[in-house]
């Protein structure tokens, strides 16, 4: 049997099967190759080895196309100037702040000024992690950060912190910090807290918490389980007793929670979320009539999900009947596959892992469509000019405006009918490129 396939494959390569395509060799799912007008497609061992003009893969080790390159996804990925391999390597080449890290080394630039370091021995960073400048020596022994010209010094992070006029902390005994809206303090963290400024707050957690503004106040007993808040300006009240099981709110937004039986949240006429018998049912709606935008999300038992979006520029539907079926449709494409092993849809999952577990799929883009079972073991392909179907090397059928053709053994044996003016058909039977018999009707 092995010798038979080897001979058949060799003959197929030598004879260059005559189809609407320049060359097609079909022994799917073991091997499939097509070359048509400079466009190549190659697949071997199902979805494991793949080569196309716009993408290449050795699944699940490697995948690349014009937008991204993945290696051992989700650990390694390169896209839009950012390359990472978790947890040891990261590189961002985008201006104005290119930076890289190959743990424990890191380096980068900001406005042409270089920085770098060896963690935790010594390092300096510019405009990273929300800081204008950061420097450390034998971290956590010493660290200095700077924001808007103000320096903060930390010894034995997070125990001793000093920033002149801004913060003084000896964690967890005492902490003082000047904020944009006042002063906050803690004593014996996490028990005693105090704030003074636009907001006044006193707390002895978990026993009580009391916060007040000019026109509103909130309080908690056995925080965070029992709390009450009242906003006079927005005429809003909320009660949680006990959090997170029961909540009632009316005013700026409306919320009723009796977990896990019922949850309802509404904010103006735009946002609406409901949950029934969590995790059985969840749905949410965003409606923006001003911008002609509508979005609906739903979930059943968390992993089965659906989404519908309508706007001035698009209309799309996505459905994931996990673990059976995935469907995605918009104005430019329609796509589905069976089964749907993964309950979430990300490009990295769809490119690297999903094809391995996909037994049947349908992909339509503009005027081209492909129905595919077991990695082209059977396929039906259509475009605006022709259609072709094949069952591995056993059988094929092709039709376009000029001819129809039935093929066997990877098209080594062909029955071909040519369509001519006057609707006359010319039929050709071919066993090889060296022996041909023509029949005329």
N, C-alpha and C positions, 0 to 999 in steps of 0.2 A: 504493500500500500504506500509506504514512504517513497519507494522508487517511482511509482505511478505519478504521485504529486510532483516529484522533482522533475520528471520528464515533461509533464504538462506545463509546469511553470517555465521551463526552459523554452519550450515551443512557443508559449505565449509571448515571451520576450522577443523571440526572433521574428515572429510573424506580425507583431504590432497590430492588435485587433482593430479593424476598421469600424469605427463608430463615428458619431458626430464629434467625438472627442479625438484628438490626435492619437492618444494612446490610453488604453485602460487595461489594467491587469487586476483581476478580481479573484482572490482566494480568501475573501473575508470569512471569519474574523482574523485569520492568520496574517493575511497581507492584502492590502488594497493600494493601488497606485493609479493615478490619472494625471495626464498632462494635456492641457488644452489651451492653445493660443498663448503659451508662455505661463499659464497658471498651473501650478503643481499641487497635488494632494497625495500624501503618503500616510498610511496607517499600518501598524504591525502589532500583533498580539493584542487585538482589540483596540482599546484606547491608550495603551501604554506608550507606544512610540508614535509620534504624530509630527508631520511636517506639512505646512501650507505656506503660501506666500506671505500671509499675514500672521503666522503663529507657528511655534514649534514647542514640542513637549516630550518629556520622558517622565510620565506620571508614575507616582506622585512626587518624584524628586525635583522636577524642573519644568518650568513653563515660561515662555516669553512671547510677547507680541509688541506692537508699536507703542502701547501704552504702559506696559509693566513687564517686569521679570520677577518670577517667584522661584525660590529654591527651598525645598523642605518646608513649604508653606504649612502653617502660618509663621514659622520662625524667620524665614528670609524673604524680603521683598524689596524691589527697587522700582520707583515710580515718581515721575515729575521731579527729578533731582534729589529724591530722598531714598537712601538705601539703608536697610537695617537687617541684622541677624540677631534675634533675641536670644539671650539677654546681653550679649557681649559687644555688639558692633552697631554703630549708628553714624550716618553721614548725611548731611544736608548741604548741597552745593549751591543752593539758591541765594542770590544776593538779596539784601545787603549784608546778611550775617551768615556766611557759610561756616559750618562747624562739623566736627567729627569726634567720635569716641570709639576707642578699641580698648575696652576695660582691661586695666585700670588707667589707661592713657586717654587724654582728651585734648583737643586743640581747635582753634577757630580764628575768625577775624571779625572785627566790627569797624566800619569806616576806615579800612586799611590798617588798623592796629591789631596785631596778633596777640593771642593769649593761649594758654594751655596749662597742663599740669599732670601730675601722677597721683591719683587718689589712693589712699588718704594722706600721702606724704606732703605734697605742696601743690597748689594750683591757683589760677586766677581766671575768672570768666568775665566777659563783657556782654551786657544786655542779654542775660539768660535767666530763665526762671523768675521773671518779673523784677529782677534787680538790675540797676545800671552797672554795678560792678560788684563782684564777690571774690574774696580771697580767703584761703584756708591754709593752715599749717598743722600737720598731724591731726586732721579732723577725727573726732570732735573736740580736740583740745583747744583749738583757736580758730575763729572765723570772723571775718569782717565783711559787711555788706554795705552798699551805698545806694540810696534812692533819692533823687532830686537834691543831690548835694549833701544829704544828711547821712552820716555813718553810724552803723550799729555794730557793736563788738560783742562776741559771744565766746565765753570760756566754758569748756566742758558742756557743749550743747546737749540739751536745752537748759542747763541749770542756771548759769550766770549770763545775763544780757544787759548791756548798757548802751543807750543812745541819748546823748545829752539833750535834755529838754523834750525827749520823746518817749523813752521807755527805760525802766529799771526793773529787773526781774531776778529773783532768786527762787527758782522753781524747785519744789512746789510750795515753798513757804509764803512768798509774797511777790506780787507783780503789779506794776503801775505802767500805764501807757496813755500817751496823749493821742487821741484820734482826731479826725476832721470835725467831729461833732461834739467832742467833750473829752472826758477822762474815764478810763475803765481801770478797775483794780480787782485783784483776787487775793484771798488769804487761805492758806492751806488748801490749795487746789486739789480736788474739784468741789470743795464745800461752800466757801463764802465768795460771793461776787458782788461788785458794786459799780454802778456807772452814774456819772453826772454830766449833764449837758442838755442837748435837745431831748435826749431820752434819759429818764431816771429809772434805775433798776437796782433792786436789792434781792439777794437770793441766798438761802441757806439750803443747798441741795442735799438730798432730794426732798426735804420737808416742805419748803415753800419757795415761790418766786413771784415777785410783784414788780411790774413795769408800767410806767405811765408817761404819756405825752401830754401836750396841751389839750388835746381833744379826744384822747383815747387811753385805754388802760387794758392790761391783761394780767392774770394771776394764775398760779398753779399751786396745787397741794399734792404732795408726793409726786413731784415732777418726774417725767412728763405725762403721767397717767391721767391726772384730773386737772383741767384748765378751763379758763373762761376769758374771753376778750370782748371788748366793746369799743367800736369806732364811731364816734358821734357824727363826724363829717360825712362818712359814707353810709351812716345808719346800718352798720354791720355788727352782727354778734356771731360768736362761734363758741360752741361748748364741746369739749372732749371728755368723756367719762364712761369707761376708761379708754385712753389712747392705746393702741390704734384701732380698737374694736368698734367704738361708737363715737360718731361726730355729727353735730348739727350746726349748720352755718346758713345765715341769711343776710343779704345786703349786697356788698361788692361782688360776691359770688354766692352761689347756692350749692350746698353740699349736704348730703344725707348718707351716713355710713352706718351699716350694721354688719360688721364683718363676721363671717364670710358670705352672708346671705345676700346683702344688697349694698350697692354703692351708686350714687348719682351726683355728678358735678356739672354745674352750668355756670358759664361766665359770659354775660351779655347774651347776644344771639349768635355768637361765633363759635364758642367751645362747648362741647357737651360730651361727657364720658359716663358710661354705665357699666356696672359689673353685676352679674347675677350668679349667685352660688359659686363664688371663686373657688377653683380656677375654671369652672365650666364655661362661663361666657363673659366676654369683654368686648366693648365697642366704643369708638370715639369718633366725633364729627367736628370738622372745622369748616365753617361756612363764612365766606367773605363776599357778600353781594356787591360791594363797591368795586372790587377787583375781579369779579366774576370767577371766584375760586371756590372749589369744593373738594374736600378730602374726607374719605371714610375709611376707618381701620376697624377690623374685627378679629377676634380670636376665639377659638373653641378649644378648651382643654390646653390652653397656652400655645401648643405647638402647631395646631391647625389655624391658619391665618388667611385673611383676604384684605385687599386694599383697592380702593377706587379713587382716582383723581380726575377732576374736570377743571379746566381753566381755558383761558383764551388761546393758549398756545399748545395745549396737549389734552389728551384724554387717554387714560391708561387703566388697566385692570391687572391685578396680580393675585393669584390664588395658590396656596400651598396646603393641599390635603395630606398632611404628613401622616404616615410615611409612604403614601401611595402615588401622589400626583402633584406636579407643579405646573402652573400656567401663568404666562406673562404676555400681555397684549397691549400695544399702543398703535398709533396711527401709522407707524413705519414697519412694525414687525408683529409676528405672532409666534410664540414659542411654548412648547410644553415637553415635559419628559416624565417617564415612569421607570422606576419608582422615585419617590422624593425622600431620600434617606436623611437629608439634612433639613432641620426645621427652620433654617435661616438662609438667606440668599445674599452672598457677597461675591464680588468678582473673583476673589482668590479661591473660594470654595467651588464656584461654578467652573473655573478653568483647570483646577488641579485635582480635585477630589470627585466632584459630581459625575464626570464622564465615566469613571471606573465603575460606578454603581448604577449607571443608566442603561436600561435594557431596551427602551424604545423612546424615540423623540420625534418631534416635528418642529421644523424651523422655517418660517416664511419671512422674507424680507423683500419688500416691493413686489417684483414680478417673479421672484425665484422662491422655490419651496423644496424642502427635503424631508421625506418621511423615512425613518431609519430604525431598524431593529437589529440588535446585537452587533453594533459597530459595523454596519454595512453588510452584514450577512444577508439581509434583505433591505432594499431601499427603493423608493419611488421618488424621482426627482423631476421637477417641472420648471420651465421658464416660459417666457412669452412666445418662444419659437418652437420648443420641442419638449418631449418627455422621455424619460428612460427609467426602466425598472430592472432589477436583477436579483437573483437568488444565488449569491456567492458565484462560483464558477459554473454552476449547473445550468442556469437559464437566464436569458435577458431578453427584453423587448424594448425597442426604441422607435419613436415616431416623430417626424417633423414635417415641414411643408414640402420637402423634396422626396422623402422615402420613408419606408418602415422597414424594420429589421428584427428578426428573431434569431437569437444566438444560443449555442450550447457549448459547454466546456470552455468557458471564458472566451466565447465568441470565435473559437477555432472553427466551428461548424456554424454557418450562417445561412439564413433564408432572408433574402433582401428583395423588397419591392420598391421600384423607383416610380414616383408619381410624375407624369409628363402632361403636356398640354393635351386636352381632349380626354382627360381622366383615364388614359391607358396606363397599365401597370406592368413594369418589367421586373421579373423575379429572378433572383440569382441565388444559387446554392453553392456554398464554398466550403471545402474541407481544409484547404491551405492556400497560401498565396501562389502555389505552383500549379494547382489543379482547380479549374473553375468550369462549371456547367451553367449555362444560361437558359432559362425557360421563358417563353413569351406567350402571353395570353392573347 
